[in-house]
Amino acid sequence: MRILINDHAGHPPQVQLSRALAQKGHDVLHTYTAELQTPRGALSKRSGDPPNLSIRGIPLSKPFDRYGLANRFVQERELGRALQIHAREFQPDVVVSANAPLAAQKALLSAAHQMGAGFVFWLQDMLGIGIKRNLKKKLPVIGNAIGNYFIHLEKTLLAESDAVVAITEDFVPIVMRAGVPRGKIHVTYNWAPLEDMPFYAKTNTWSQRHGLDQMFCFLYSGTLGMKHNPAFLVDLALKFQKHENIRIVVITEGLGAEYLVMKKNACRLDNLLIFPFQSFEDLPMALAAADVLIAILEPDASVFAVPSKVLTYLCTQRPLLLALPSDNLAARTVEKAEAGIVVSSTNTAAFLQASEKLANNAELRKTLAANGRQYALVEFDIQKIADRFEDIFGKIHSANLMKRNNLNAKRVKHC
């Protein structure tokens, strides 16, 4: 098959899947948005990559504006047109799209069906719900109406897709209410590429470069946007402000980073260290500098988002501290793996209490870390994951071929 996998964010699991499918003999084009400020996966061709794998960054006229409503409206359409061009040039049998802004997703779906290709909506977040939530805060009067439009658009795109791959069972009822039959919905949990997250000791090139090899580090890495609460990290820095050997390390960019810099300066938090996104090659060493890894998600974001950074964390053999709604898949995963402590994202006191417990109990940290790594070794088998996706794509492709053959037979009969 010819398979186009589009991942707006350029995250690690999606490109790992593209590599695995290419290794299985499929012609694969992997696309991502080049002008997007976000952590990236291994998006450069490697020496061992097969020739039937292509990886392309989709350029935009300027950096993608996540939060500017008018700019984003224009850029989503620019991205959609660019994706259509690449899709028509590649002529895929199946198109898979993850994390794409809804206007761009609509354009790519339209191009796929015009070419007779199957379209798979890889549902990472319920974007419509998230957009409505944020717009209601920014624009109390018209935000609700605009948000309802995006919810309707997302439902329409889900209904028009040949299959939906949802990353959690929690999305299934919402997708079914959009009119998608249960038989077209496939639940496949996200994962992290173990091959790209090797185990490193705390003392490594990155930690030594930044003077962290002898420090106890609470570390947060990844996007820190509207569905997160960076105040948790400020409170953590305030709690340990007088501990000379403890650092709060945050690897992020954008609004969250700006907020933390402001608080760091205002509160004189010398123990709060803020770094930009690290290269994919440096990331495993950066995460290994942690003694405890942190993830945060706002309560009202739980219905539409699952923080994938938690899965990367599990690979690193480090204990986790999560401030998440208890019903979120990431929280359930960590509790099932017994890989960390999960507290409510509305309970700052519990978060700080858990941080102290982890800081003072080396044996507990060791046990939780080992449990997390073992979970990743068992669950993140890319060959089994690729087999599941290949089965979904194969059924769609076969159904499309049957439709074409029937149409051709009707045309011959009429002639």
C-alpha positions in Angstrom: 0.0 0.0 0.0 0.9 3.6 -0.4 0.3 5.3 3.0 0.4 9.0 3.9 0.8 9.6 7.6 0.3 13.3 8.5 1.2 14.4 12.0 0.8 18.1 12.5 3.0 18.0 15.6 5.8 15.8 14.4 5.7 13.7 17.6 7.9 10.6 18.1 5.3 7.8 18.0 3.8 8.8 14.6 7.1 8.9 12.8 8.2 5.6 14.5 5.0 4.0 13.1 5.9 5.4 9.6 9.3 3.8 9.8 7.8 0.4 11.0 5.3 0.4 8.1 8.0 1.2 5.6 10.1 -1.6 7.0 7.1 -3.9 6.3 7.3 -3.0 2.6 4.7 -0.2 2.3 5.5 3.1 0.5 5.1 5.7 3.2 5.1 9.5 3.1 5.3 11.1 6.6 4.4 14.8 6.8 4.5 17.3 9.6 4.1 21.0 10.0 7.6 22.6 9.9 6.6 25.9 11.5 5.2 24.7 14.8 6.7 25.3 18.2 6.5 21.9 19.9 8.7 18.9 20.9 9.7 16.8 17.9 10.4 13.2 17.1 13.2 11.8 14.9 12.1 13.6 11.7 15.4 13.4 9.7 16.1 10.4 7.5 18.4 7.8 9.2 21.0 5.7 7.6 18.9 2.5 8.2 15.7 3.9 6.9 14.3 2.1 3.8 14.1 4.0 0.5 10.3 3.7 0.4 10.1 6.1 3.4 9.9 9.8 2.8 9.7 12.5 5.6 8.6 16.0 4.7 8.2 19.1 6.8 5.3 21.2 5.4 6.5 24.8 5.3 4.2 27.8 6.1 4.8 31.4 5.3 5.4 32.2 9.0 5.5 30.3 12.4 2.1 28.6 13.2 0.1 30.8 15.7 -1.5 28.5 18.2 -3.4 31.2 20.1 -4.1 34.0 17.6 -7.6 33.4 16.4 -7.4 35.4 13.1 -3.9 34.3 12.3 -4.7 30.7 13.0 -7.8 30.8 10.8 -5.6 31.9 7.8 -2.8 29.5 8.6 -5.0 26.4 8.9 -6.2 27.0 5.4 -2.7 27.6 4.1 -1.6 24.3 5.7 -4.6 22.5 4.3 -3.8 23.6 0.7 -0.2 22.5 1.2 -1.3 19.1 2.5 -3.5 18.6 -0.5 -0.7 19.3 -2.9 1.6 16.7 -1.2 -1.2 14.2 -1.1 -2.1 14.5 -4.8 1.6 14.2 -5.7 2.0 11.1 -3.6 -1.3 9.4 -4.6 -1.8 7.3 -1.5 -4.2 4.4 -1.0 -4.7 5.4 2.6 -4.3 8.8 4.4 -3.9 9.0 8.2 -4.0 12.3 10.0 -3.2 13.1 13.6 -3.2 16.4 15.6 -4.1 18.4 12.5 -6.1 21.7 13.0 -9.6 21.0 11.9 -9.6 23.2 8.7 -6.4 21.5 7.5 -8.0 18.1 8.4 -11.0 18.9 6.3 -8.9 19.8 3.3 -6.8 16.6 3.6 -9.9 14.5 4.0 -11.4 16.1 0.9 -8.3 15.5 -1.2 -8.1 11.8 0.0 -11.7 11.0 -1.0 -11.3 12.9 -4.4 -8.4 10.6 -5.1 -10.3 7.5 -4.0 -8.0 7.0 -1.0 -9.3 5.9 2.4 -9.1 8.4 5.3 -8.3 7.5 8.9 -8.9 10.2 11.6 -6.3 9.5 14.3 -8.0 11.1 17.2 -5.4 12.4 19.7 -7.5 15.2 21.3 -11.2 16.3 21.0 -10.2 19.6 19.5 -13.6 21.0 19.1 -14.3 20.7 22.9 -10.9 22.2 23.7 -11.4 25.1 21.3 -14.9 25.9 22.7 -13.5 25.8 26.3 -10.7 28.3 25.5 -12.9 30.6 23.3 -15.5 30.9 26.1 -12.8 32.2 28.4 -11.4 34.7 25.8 -14.7 35.8 24.2 -17.6 35.2 26.6 -20.2 36.5 24.2 -19.4 34.9 20.9 -16.9 32.3 22.0 -19.7 29.7 22.7 -21.1 30.1 19.2 -17.7 29.8 17.5 -16.8 26.8 19.7 -20.0 25.1 18.7 -19.1 25.5 15.0 -15.7 23.8 15.6 -17.5 21.0 17.5 -19.8 20.5 14.6 -16.9 20.6 12.1 -15.0 17.9 14.1 -18.1 15.7 14.3 -18.6 16.0 10.5 -15.0 15.1 9.8 -15.2 12.1 12.1 -18.4 10.9 10.4 -16.9 11.3 6.9 -13.8 9.3 7.8 -13.4 5.7 6.8 -12.1 4.8 10.2 -11.3 6.6 13.5 -8.4 5.5 15.6 -9.0 6.8 19.1 -6.3 6.9 21.7 -8.6 6.2 24.6 -12.0 4.4 25.2 -13.1 7.7 26.7 -13.5 9.2 23.2 -15.7 6.3 21.9 -19.1 7.6 23.1 -18.3 11.1 21.7 -17.3 9.7 18.4 -20.4 7.5 18.2 -22.6 10.5 18.9 -21.0 12.1 15.9 -22.6 9.3 13.8 -19.6 7.0 13.5 -20.6 3.3 13.7 -18.8 1.4 16.5 -17.3 -0.9 13.9 -15.3 1.9 12.4 -13.8 3.0 15.7 -10.5 1.4 16.8 -9.0 2.1 20.2 -5.2 2.1 20.1 -3.4 3.6 23.0 -0.5 5.9 22.3 3.0 4.8 23.1 6.6 6.1 23.2 9.5 4.9 21.0 11.7 2.8 23.3 14.4 2.7 20.7 14.7 6.5 20.9 14.5 6.6 24.7 17.5 4.6 25.9 18.3 4.4 29.6 20.8 7.0 30.8 22.4 7.5 34.2 21.6 10.8 36.0 25.3 11.8 35.5 25.5 12.3 31.7 26.6 14.9 29.2 23.4 17.0 29.5 23.1 17.1 33.2 26.8 17.9 33.7 26.6 20.7 31.1 23.9 22.4 33.1 25.2 21.6 36.5 22.4 19.3 37.5 24.3 16.0 38.0 24.7 16.6 41.7 21.2 18.2 42.2 17.9 16.6 43.0 15.7 17.5 40.1 11.9 17.7 39.6 11.6 18.0 35.9 8.7 18.9 33.5 9.2 18.6 29.8 6.8 19.4 27.0 4.1 21.8 25.9 2.8 24.0 28.7 -0.3 25.7 27.3 -3.9 26.5 28.1 -4.8 23.0 29.3 -2.0 22.9 31.8 -1.5 24.9 35.0 2.1 26.1 35.4 1.2 27.5 38.8 1.8 24.0 40.2 5.5 24.4 39.1 5.8 27.8 40.7 4.3 26.4 44.0 6.8 23.5 43.8 9.7 26.0 43.4 8.4 28.0 46.3 8.2 24.9 48.5 11.8 23.9 47.9 13.2 27.5 47.6 15.5 27.1 50.6 16.8 23.6 49.7 20.1 24.3 48.1 20.4 20.9 46.4 16.9 20.8 44.8 16.0 22.2 41.4 12.7 22.5 39.5 13.7 22.1 35.8 11.2 23.0 33.1 11.8 22.3 29.4 9.2 24.2 27.4 8.5 27.2 25.2 5.6 29.6 24.5 3.0 31.0 27.0 3.9 28.6 29.8 7.6 29.5 29.6 6.8 33.2 29.6 4.6 32.9 32.7 7.3 30.9 34.5 10.0 33.5 33.7 7.8 36.2 35.0 7.2 34.3 38.3 10.8 33.3 38.6 11.8 37.0 38.5 9.0 38.3 40.7 9.5 35.6 43.4 13.3 35.3 43.0 13.1 31.6 42.4 16.7 30.8 41.6 15.9 27.1 41.9 13.5 27.3 39.0 15.3 26.6 35.7 13.6 27.1 32.4 15.1 25.6 29.2 13.8 25.6 25.6 12.7 22.4 23.9 15.7 20.1 23.5 16.7 18.3 20.4 15.4 14.8 20.0 18.9 13.5 20.5 19.4 15.3 23.7 16.0 14.7 25.2 16.7 11.2 26.7 19.7 12.7 28.6 17.7 15.7 29.7 14.9 13.5 31.1 17.6 11.3 32.8 18.7 14.3 34.8 15.4 14.1 36.6 14.9 12.4 39.9 11.1 12.9 39.5 9.2 13.6 36.3 6.1 15.8 36.4 2.9 16.1 34.3 -0.1 18.4 34.8 -3.5 18.7 33.2 -6.4 21.0 34.1 -9.6 19.2 35.3 -11.8 20.4 32.4 -9.3 19.3 29.8 -9.5 15.6 30.8 -12.4 14.9 28.5 -10.5 16.0 25.4 -6.8 15.4 26.1 -4.4 12.7 27.2 -0.8 14.0 28.0 1.5 11.9 25.8 4.6 13.1 27.7 3.6 10.6 30.4 4.3 7.7 28.0 7.8 9.1 27.2 8.4 9.4 30.9 7.7 5.7 31.4 10.6 4.8 29.2 13.1 6.7 31.2 13.1 4.6 34.4 12.2 7.6 36.6 9.3 8.0 39.1 6.4 10.2 38.1 4.4 12.8 39.9 1.1 13.7 38.1 -1.5 16.3 38.9 -4.3 14.9 36.7 -8.0 14.2 36.9 -8.2 10.6 38.2 -10.4 9.5 35.2 -7.8 10.6 32.6 -6.2 7.7 30.7 -2.7 8.9 31.6 -3.6 8.8 35.3 -5.1 5.3 35.0 -2.0 4.1 33.1 0.4 5.3 35.7 -1.7 3.9 38.5 -2.0 0.5 36.7 1.8 0.4 36.1 2.5 1.5 39.7 5.0 4.0 38.3 4.2 7.1 40.2 2.0 9.2 42.5 -1.2 10.7 41.0 -3.0 13.5 42.7 -6.0 15.6 41.7 -5.2 18.6 39.5 -7.3 20.7 41.8 -5.3 19.8 45.0 -2.1 21.8 45.2 -1.5 20.7 48.8 -1.6 17.0 47.8 0.8 17.7 45.0 3.3 19.4 47.3 2.9 16.6 49.9 3.6 14.0 47.3 6.6 15.9 46.0 8.1 15.8 49.6 7.3 12.1 49.9 9.2 11.4 46.7 12.1 13.6 47.6 12.6 11.9 50.9 12.2 8.3 49.9 14.9 6.9 47.5 13.6 3.3 47.8 10.1 4.4 46.7 11.5 6.3 43.8 13.5 3.3 42.7 10.5 0.9 42.8 8.2 3.3 40.9 10.9 3.9 38.3 11.5 0.2 37.7 7.8 -0.4 37.4 7.4 2.3 34.8 10.2 1.0 32.6 8.9 -2.6 32.8 5.4 -1.4 31.7 7.0 0.4 28.7 9.0 -2.7 27.7 5.8 -4.8 27.6 3.3 -2.4 26.1 5.4 -0.3 23.6 6.2 -3.0 21.1 6.2 -1.2 17.8 5.9 -4.3 15.6 2.6 -5.3 17.3 1.4 -1.7 17.1 2.3 -1.5 13.4 0.4 -4.8 12.8 -2.7 -3.3 14.3 -2.5 -0.2 12.1 -1.7 -2.3 9.0 -4.8 -4.4 9.6 -7.0 -1.3 9.8 -5.5 0.2 6.7 -5.7 -3.1 4.8 -9.4 -3.4 5.4 -10.1 0.2 4.2 -8.0 -0.3 1.1 -9.7 -3.6 0.3 -13.1 -2.0 0.7 -12.1 0.9 -1.6 -10.8 -1.5 -4.3 -14.1 -3.4 -4.1 -16.1 -0.2 -4.6 -13.9 0.8 -7.6 -14.3 -2.7 -9.2 -18.1 -2.5 -8.7 -18.2 1.0 -10.3 -16.1 -0.2 -13.2 -18.3 -3.2 -13.7 -21.4 -1.0 -13.8 -19.8 1.4 -16.3 -18.9 -1.6 -18.6 -22.4 -2.9 -18.3 -24.0 0.4 -19.3 -21.6 0.7 -22.3 
